[in-house]
Amino acid sequence: MIKNLLILLIVVLPVFSYAQKVEKEEIKLKVYGFIKNDFFVDTRQTVSAREGHFLLFPKSVVHDADGVDINDGANFNFLSIQSRIGLSIVGGNILNAKVSAKLEGDFFGQLNPNINLFRLRHAYVKLNWTSTELLLGQYWVPMFITDCFPGTISFNTGVPFQPFGRSPQIRLTHKIGKLKLIAVANSQRDYVSRGPNPAAPATSLPSSNYIRNAAMPELSAQVHLKPNAKIWLGIGTSYKNIVPQIVTPQNYKTREGVGSMSSIAFAKYKAKKFTVKLQGVYGQNMADVLSIGGFAVLDSTDITKGYVTYTPINTMSAWADIHTNGKKFSVGIFGGFSKNLGASKEINGPVYGLGTTIESVYRVSPRVIYKSNNVKFALEGEYTVANYGATRDSKGVPTDITSAGNFRLLFSCFYIFSN
């Protein structure tokens, strides 16, 4: 018995080892990433993340006891936290589909307290058939179109005009000739909705609990068209439902939700010497993708138990980006505008979200880039103006406007690598 077992091992182990070797040889690994150092200065205090690195818009005018604007003051920082490393994996087959995967992270952290720590950006598996692709994992939010997004040097990538974020999702893509049909069901992780703060009910608290308690993911559908090598076009829509609280301040169970719809349209034209990109967004309760707005308490249905109903705040955004296509030297400019359109009905309670006191915001951002082999130097100016309201009208649109402007000068150095 023992002799037979030894013979079996002698025969099988080399075959098993060879099979493992063949299997490993079929899997291709690629390490990629970049080291990026940002040096920037602002003329005003800003609403931003990670010690000012991810800029949203300038802070509002706030007067001290002498009537002097305390936010009217310069600020600077040097940071390397955007530096990134990733692993692409290709190999294997399942259900007649080719398998690939990606794992990518940077040192941006999830919150200011853990800045400099490694965080997950992308982590997904893709199954590819002849004309169909299934993606499972964390990837860009549906409204971030990878074929058409701003080419800014700033990590904000056009926020708050461009929807931005990554989320765990199931994404199905099907190609029919020059058309691409996309369906996505996604949740929230680092980029989340905002709702009532139990410790201070009139203020906003970011949390993934709101969409999780709705017991359904956000659902999106898009149609992309590429009629030729120069043109990309597309439209899309999304539906999201969140439950802002599961118990009222008076300690009664509630499951009242707020549904919202969003839509997007984009176009890109790439000529030999230049590229033009355009995008327009009309949406409701889009704070989770770092757009201004959110939702509001519509009315109280039971004061004794604390039951309320909600309504989303409508916003619109539009941006354009144009740049030259030089291999060593290129110039470009980005411009964006966003406006708070208010609720569709009169509101009778607090507003929750991001930049809810901003009536409108706009930005102009020119840039210059020089590239040589793996090294890239870039200089960018970013002038952003936010129009803050001291009061709101009956539908939540900020009124009695005071403008606040900030100019950021950003210099970046990249070293890009891959094996």
PyMOL commands that set and color helices and strands:
alter all, ss='L'
color gray80, all
select helices_A, chain A and resi 2-26+112-114+209-212+287-289
alter helices_A, ss='H'
color red, helices_A
select strands_A, chain A and resi 28-42+46-49+54-58+75-79+84-94+97-106+119-128+132-140+166-176+179-186+194-197+200-206+218-228+231-242+258-270+274-284+293-302+307-312+314-324+329-342+351-354+358-372+375-392+398-418
alter strands_A, ss='S'
color yellow, strands_A
deselect
rebuild
show_as cartoon
